[in-house]
Amino acid sequence: MVEGHQYQLQFHVQNIAPIERLRVTFYKVNTTGEQTELDTQISKDNIKTPVNTIYTLDFTPSRDDDGAQLWCSAMLDLGPEGPQPPPVMKSDNLNITVHYKPLITMSPERFSMSITEGDPLSLNCSAKGNPAPSYNWLLPQADPKTMEERSVVTITKMAKTHSGNYTCNARNPLGNSIWTVNVKVTGEMDG
């Protein structure tokens, strides 16, 4: 599934009567085991003979749903004269994988920093995305088209020519996220 896209889940019920006594409930279980009831549906049809029908749920996943499970149950409640507890049928669990664009987890997304000339610099651009993002950095020194193809950029000995914007681009097929750090290199006497 892709984050933000709507999907229709279908639960097929066969040979059930009376249909107005059937309660179909859709559930989601997240990766921590917490179960949420998404929707409960009861037919308004007053048909006494066995029927086949389809219950549907419109579902729009978010990145938090990655790794969750969806399932549904059907309970035939025939009242106090019927079987107790009422019979329940449960679907198989549907394991879902949600694909989503990267989101850089740095905060704030753009900030500045000062570093003393001669000191090392290490910037780690961390992003969450599915599929896992690839990274590139646009660096200020020398050629402005210089690109680094990893999540961490390291300079062992900073010089004043290293001052400028360091821009990380985390990307996957669904999109990208950008994080920019303005680095000012100061001399020991610049205070």
Residue frames as qw, qx, qy, qz and C-alpha x, y, z in Angstrom:
[[0.000, 0.889, 0.458, 0.000, 0.00, 0.00, 0.00],
 [0.387, 0.343, -0.021, 0.855, 1.06, 3.60, -0.53],
 [0.162, -0.427, -0.494, 0.739, 0.58, 6.23, 2.18],
 [0.201, 0.398, 0.057, -0.893, -2.39, 8.51, 1.50],
 [0.359, 0.044, -0.696, -0.621, -3.94, 6.31, -1.20],
 [0.672, -0.077, 0.371, -0.636, -7.38, 4.87, -0.51],
 [0.205, 0.123, -0.953, -0.188, -7.95, 1.10, -0.66],
 [0.736, -0.175, -0.022, -0.654, -11.17, -0.86, -0.41],
 [0.080, -0.208, 0.957, -0.184, -11.09, -3.96, 1.76],
 [0.699, -0.072, -0.345, -0.622, -13.74, -6.58, 1.07],
 [0.279, -0.157, 0.880, -0.350, -15.12, -9.22, 3.40],
 [0.536, -0.009, -0.618, -0.575, -17.18, -11.87, 1.61],
 [0.445, -0.071, 0.724, -0.522, -19.91, -13.58, 3.63],
 [0.409, 0.077, -0.753, -0.510, -21.52, -16.66, 2.16],
 [0.544, -0.279, -0.763, -0.211, -24.71, -18.53, 2.88],
 [0.136, -0.081, -0.624, 0.765, -25.81, -16.56, 5.96],
 [0.372, -0.516, -0.451, -0.626, -29.34, -16.01, 7.33],
 [0.233, 0.895, 0.370, 0.091, -30.95, -13.92, 8.63],
 [0.567, 0.409, -0.028, 0.715, -28.61, -11.26, 7.26],
 [0.162, -0.801, -0.004, -0.576, -29.92, -8.44, 9.49],
 [0.782, -0.622, 0.038, -0.035, -28.59, -10.33, 12.54],
 [0.842, 0.117, -0.027, 0.527, -25.03, -10.36, 11.19],
 [0.178, -0.967, 0.114, 0.142, -22.54, -7.84, 12.60],
 [0.817, 0.326, -0.023, 0.475, -19.31, -7.38, 10.61],
 [0.325, -0.923, 0.107, 0.175, -16.45, -5.54, 12.33],
 [0.702, 0.560, -0.195, 0.394, -13.15, -4.46, 10.76],
 [0.637, -0.738, 0.063, 0.215, -10.05, -4.22, 12.99],
 [0.509, 0.705, -0.373, 0.323, -6.48, -2.97, 12.81],
 [0.807, -0.538, 0.000, 0.243, -3.68, -4.28, 15.04],
 [0.230, 0.913, -0.329, 0.077, -0.59, -2.05, 15.07],
 [0.646, 0.409, -0.591, 0.256, 2.99, -3.26, 15.50],
 [0.083, -0.373, 0.675, -0.631, 2.80, -2.92, 19.31],
 [0.154, -0.224, -0.960, 0.072, -0.25, -5.23, 19.43],
 [0.230, 0.328, 0.399, -0.825, -2.81, -2.48, 20.10],
 [0.164, 0.390, 0.841, 0.337, -6.12, -3.34, 18.45],
 [0.203, 0.282, 0.093, -0.933, -8.44, -0.67, 17.03],
 [0.423, 0.519, 0.742, -0.046, -11.99, -1.16, 15.78],
 [0.144, -0.087, 0.386, 0.907, -12.19, 0.60, 12.39],
 [0.484, 0.005, -0.233, -0.843, -15.86, 0.06, 11.51],
 [0.295, 0.158, 0.913, -0.233, -18.89, -2.08, 12.33],
 [0.382, 0.092, -0.428, -0.814, -21.57, -2.78, 9.74],
 [0.387, 0.236, 0.833, -0.317, -25.03, -4.32, 10.09],
 [0.009, 0.200, 0.717, 0.668, -27.17, -5.05, 7.04],
 [0.385, 0.164, 0.274, -0.866, -30.53, -3.32, 6.78],
 [0.506, 0.056, -0.679, -0.528, -31.87, -6.09, 4.52],
 [0.619, -0.147, 0.541, -0.549, -34.68, -8.15, 6.02],
 [0.700, 0.281, -0.571, -0.322, -34.01, -11.36, 4.10],
 [0.764, -0.390, 0.411, -0.311, -34.70, -14.60, 5.98],
 [0.972, 0.213, 0.055, 0.077, -33.18, -17.00, 3.44],
 [0.687, -0.402, 0.264, 0.545, -29.41, -17.60, 3.18],
 [0.443, 0.896, 0.016, 0.024, -27.57, -14.99, 1.09],
 [0.726, -0.018, 0.045, 0.686, -24.06, -14.15, -0.07],
 [0.050, 0.986, 0.128, 0.090, -22.92, -10.54, 0.43],
 [0.642, 0.242, -0.175, 0.706, -19.82, -8.37, 0.51],
 [0.337, -0.904, -0.168, 0.202, -18.95, -5.89, 3.25],
 [0.609, 0.508, -0.042, 0.608, -16.43, -3.17, 2.36],
 [0.438, -0.794, -0.102, 0.408, -14.18, -0.77, 4.22],
 [0.462, 0.804, -0.087, 0.364, -12.41, 2.19, 2.67],
 [0.739, -0.559, 0.013, 0.375, -8.93, 2.36, 4.22],
 [0.391, 0.852, -0.179, 0.300, -6.29, 5.09, 3.75],
 [0.843, -0.297, -0.202, 0.401, -3.00, 4.01, 5.34],
 [0.043, -0.959, 0.259, -0.102, -0.43, 6.30, 6.95],
 [0.438, 0.544, -0.669, 0.255, 3.25, 5.61, 7.61],
 [0.377, -0.381, 0.655, -0.532, 2.28, 4.57, 11.16],
 [0.897, 0.079, 0.180, -0.397, 0.29, 1.65, 9.68],
 [0.549, 0.532, -0.643, -0.048, 3.42, 0.05, 8.17],
 [0.218, 0.214, -0.909, 0.283, 3.67, -3.48, 9.61],
 [0.518, -0.023, 0.461, -0.720, 0.11, -3.47, 10.97],
 [0.037, 0.155, 0.967, 0.200, -2.47, -6.19, 10.41],
 [0.509, 0.024, -0.028, -0.860, -6.07, -5.80, 9.23],
 [0.098, -0.136, -0.984, -0.058, -8.78, -8.35, 9.84],
 [0.499, -0.191, -0.042, -0.844, -12.52, -8.61, 10.29],
 [0.097, 0.085, 0.954, -0.272, -15.04, -10.73, 12.11],
 [0.484, -0.230, -0.437, -0.722, -18.64, -11.69, 11.48],
 [0.106, 0.038, 0.839, -0.532, -20.92, -12.39, 14.45],
 [0.399, -0.330, -0.641, -0.567, -24.40, -13.86, 14.00],
 [0.114, -0.020, 0.637, -0.762, -26.45, -12.67, 16.97],
 [0.353, -0.327, -0.755, -0.446, -29.72, -14.60, 17.06],
 [0.467, -0.561, 0.068, -0.680, -30.73, -13.15, 20.43],
 [0.440, -0.417, 0.671, -0.427, -31.31, -15.00, 23.72],
 [0.910, 0.115, 0.284, -0.280, -32.97, -17.96, 21.94],
 [0.719, 0.605, -0.339, 0.042, -29.92, -18.42, 19.71],
 [0.856, -0.026, -0.324, 0.402, -26.58, -20.01, 20.54],
 [0.274, -0.936, 0.162, -0.154, -24.63, -18.39, 23.39],
 [0.004, -0.634, 0.073, 0.770, -22.13, -16.96, 22.88],
 [0.674, 0.664, 0.085, -0.312, -23.14, -16.05, 19.33],
 [0.852, 0.101, 0.313, 0.408, -21.07, -17.74, 16.60],
 [0.033, 0.904, -0.231, -0.358, -18.17, -15.64, 15.28],
 [0.856, 0.298, 0.198, 0.373, -16.09, -16.18, 12.15],
 [0.246, -0.829, 0.223, 0.449, -12.76, -14.36, 11.80],
 [0.699, 0.700, -0.148, 0.021, -10.89, -13.60, 8.59],
 [0.815, 0.000, -0.076, 0.574, -7.20, -14.28, 8.12],
 [0.259, -0.805, 0.012, 0.533, -4.96, -11.39, 9.13],
 [0.611, 0.712, 0.119, 0.326, -3.83, -9.17, 6.26],
 [0.580, -0.485, 0.042, 0.653, -0.27, -8.00, 6.92],
 [0.388, 0.895, 0.187, 0.115, 0.23, -4.58, 5.37],
 [0.578, -0.182, 0.117, 0.787, 3.35, -2.85, 4.18],
 [0.176, 0.941, 0.258, -0.133, 2.97, 0.88, 3.66],
 [0.610, 0.189, 0.150, 0.754, 5.32, 2.68, 1.30],
 [0.089, -0.960, -0.238, 0.117, 5.93, 6.35, 2.09],
 [0.470, 0.740, -0.167, 0.451, 8.28, 9.15, 1.11],
 [0.598, -0.040, -0.464, 0.653, 11.24, 9.94, 3.36],
 [0.288, -0.912, -0.121, -0.266, 10.85, 12.29, 6.28],
 [0.460, 0.402, -0.496, 0.618, 14.06, 13.69, 7.71],
 [0.622, -0.608, -0.487, 0.073, 13.94, 13.29, 11.48],
 [0.418, 0.007, -0.240, 0.876, 16.20, 16.27, 12.26],
 [0.143, -0.869, -0.454, -0.138, 14.59, 19.21, 13.99],
 [0.511, 0.659, 0.201, -0.514, 14.39, 21.98, 13.03],
 [0.829, 0.429, 0.310, 0.181, 14.64, 21.24, 9.32],
 [0.510, 0.652, -0.072, 0.556, 16.94, 24.21, 8.68],
 [0.516, -0.842, -0.044, 0.152, 19.42, 25.61, 11.17],
 [0.384, 0.801, -0.349, 0.299, 22.81, 27.24, 11.52],
 [0.839, -0.487, -0.023, 0.240, 25.94, 26.29, 13.42],
 [0.155, 0.893, -0.412, 0.092, 29.40, 27.68, 14.03],
 [0.960, -0.146, 0.013, 0.240, 32.54, 25.60, 14.13],
 [0.278, -0.844, 0.340, 0.309, 36.13, 26.59, 14.86],
 [0.597, 0.675, -0.422, -0.099, 38.66, 26.41, 12.04],
 [0.167, 0.478, -0.845, 0.172, 40.66, 23.17, 12.31],
 [0.529, -0.062, 0.704, -0.469, 37.92, 21.26, 14.14],
 [0.060, 0.096, 0.927, 0.359, 36.18, 18.27, 12.53],
 [0.543, 0.127, 0.059, -0.828, 32.63, 18.39, 11.18],
 [0.003, -0.108, -0.982, -0.153, 30.23, 15.44, 11.01],
 [0.516, 0.106, 0.087, -0.845, 26.65, 15.89, 9.86],
 [0.142, 0.112, 0.983, 0.034, 24.26, 12.93, 9.97],
 [0.487, 0.055, -0.211, -0.846, 21.14, 13.18, 7.83],
 [0.144, 0.085, 0.969, -0.183, 18.68, 10.67, 9.25],
 [0.521, 0.082, -0.196, -0.827, 15.39, 9.95, 7.48],
 [0.461, 0.119, 0.854, -0.210, 12.59, 7.40, 7.72],
 [0.558, 0.397, -0.266, -0.678, 11.02, 6.16, 4.52],
 [0.608, 0.019, 0.794, 0.002, 9.78, 2.97, 2.91],
 [0.911, 0.070, -0.196, 0.355, 11.53, 1.88, 0.75],
 [0.582, -0.589, -0.030, 0.559, 14.64, 2.99, 2.64],
 [0.297, 0.948, -0.003, -0.114, 15.88, 6.32, 1.32],
 [0.747, 0.163, 0.025, 0.644, 19.13, 7.03, -0.45],
 [0.263, -0.871, -0.111, 0.399, 21.02, 10.21, 0.39],
 [0.617, 0.379, 0.074, 0.686, 23.06, 12.88, -1.30],
 [0.329, -0.743, -0.176, 0.556, 24.63, 16.06, 0.01],
 [0.426, 0.781, 0.091, 0.447, 25.22, 19.32, -1.81],
 [0.652, -0.474, -0.150, 0.573, 28.39, 20.78, -0.28],
 [0.102, 0.978, 0.074, -0.165, 29.55, 24.41, -0.36],
 [0.398, -0.671, 0.439, 0.446, 33.31, 24.01, -0.76],
 [0.291, -0.219, 0.707, 0.607, 35.12, 24.15, -4.10],
 [0.179, -0.122, -0.689, -0.692, 32.74, 23.07, -6.85],
 [0.481, -0.032, 0.355, -0.801, 29.09, 23.80, -5.82],
 [0.806, 0.113, -0.347, -0.465, 28.00, 20.69, -7.72],
 [0.183, 0.314, -0.897, 0.253, 29.99, 18.40, -5.38],
 [0.795, -0.276, -0.150, -0.519, 27.71, 15.59, -4.21],
 [0.094, -0.319, 0.897, -0.290, 28.21, 13.07, -1.39],
 [0.667, -0.092, -0.545, -0.500, 26.17, 9.85, -1.73],
 [0.482, -0.176, -0.800, 0.309, 25.75, 8.81, 1.92],
 [0.383, -0.796, -0.439, -0.166, 23.78, 9.87, 4.99],
 [0.543, -0.747, -0.013, 0.385, 26.81, 11.20, 6.91],
 [0.525, 0.740, -0.115, 0.404, 29.19, 13.86, 5.64],
 [0.703, -0.618, -0.007, 0.351, 32.50, 14.22, 7.51],
 [0.437, 0.779, -0.219, 0.394, 35.27, 16.78, 7.14],
 [0.793, -0.270, -0.353, 0.416, 38.25, 16.05, 9.40],
 [0.399, -0.356, -0.116, 0.837, 39.71, 19.56, 9.46],
 [0.230, 0.858, 0.459, 0.009, 37.43, 22.51, 8.73],
 [0.377, -0.037, 0.142, 0.915, 38.78, 25.54, 6.85],
 [0.202, 0.481, 0.225, -0.823, 37.07, 28.90, 6.32],
 [0.297, 0.217, -0.601, -0.710, 36.42, 27.86, 2.70],
 [0.160, -0.225, -0.961, -0.032, 34.14, 25.13, 4.09],
 [0.207, 0.334, 0.453, -0.801, 31.62, 27.75, 5.29],
 [0.368, 0.070, -0.470, -0.799, 28.20, 27.67, 3.64],
 [0.786, -0.024, 0.170, -0.594, 25.08, 25.56, 3.24],
 [0.025, -0.176, 0.981, 0.073, 25.23, 21.78, 3.56],
 [0.686, 0.098, 0.014, -0.721, 22.04, 20.36, 2.03],
 [0.236, -0.072, 0.969, -0.009, 20.96, 16.74, 2.46],
 [0.651, 0.139, -0.252, -0.703, 18.40, 15.22, 0.12],
 [0.354, -0.051, 0.920, -0.159, 16.85, 11.92, 1.29],
 [0.576, 0.289, -0.268, -0.717, 14.87, 10.30, -1.51],
 [0.414, 0.057, 0.908, 0.032, 13.01, 7.17, -2.57],
 [0.098, 0.275, 0.734, 0.613, 10.62, 6.51, -5.49],
 [0.121, -0.746, -0.655, -0.010, 7.74, 8.19, -3.59],
 [0.014, -0.967, -0.084, -0.240, 9.45, 11.53, -2.98],
 [0.602, 0.227, -0.365, 0.673, 12.17, 13.34, -1.11],
 [0.432, -0.874, -0.208, 0.081, 12.90, 15.42, 1.96],
 [0.511, 0.569, -0.191, 0.615, 15.53, 18.16, 2.24],
 [0.586, -0.754, -0.156, 0.253, 17.51, 19.37, 5.27],
 [0.480, 0.673, -0.126, 0.548, 19.90, 22.32, 5.11],
 [0.625, -0.649, -0.149, 0.406, 22.50, 23.36, 7.68],
 [0.312, 0.883, -0.140, 0.321, 24.34, 26.68, 7.37],
 [0.824, -0.340, -0.107, 0.440, 27.85, 26.14, 8.73],
 [0.126, 0.951, -0.186, 0.213, 30.02, 29.14, 9.62],
 [0.847, -0.054, -0.223, 0.480, 33.70, 28.39, 10.17],
 [0.166, -0.971, 0.086, -0.146, 35.32, 30.85, 12.57],
 [0.548, 0.453, -0.521, 0.473, 38.98, 31.36, 13.37],
 [0.576, -0.351, -0.593, 0.440, 40.15, 30.98, 16.97],
 [0.202, -0.177, -0.209, 0.940, 40.38, 34.78, 17.29],
 [0.185, -0.364, -0.492, -0.769, 36.96, 35.46, 15.67],
 [0.161, -0.029, 0.622, -0.766, 35.35, 34.91, 19.07]]
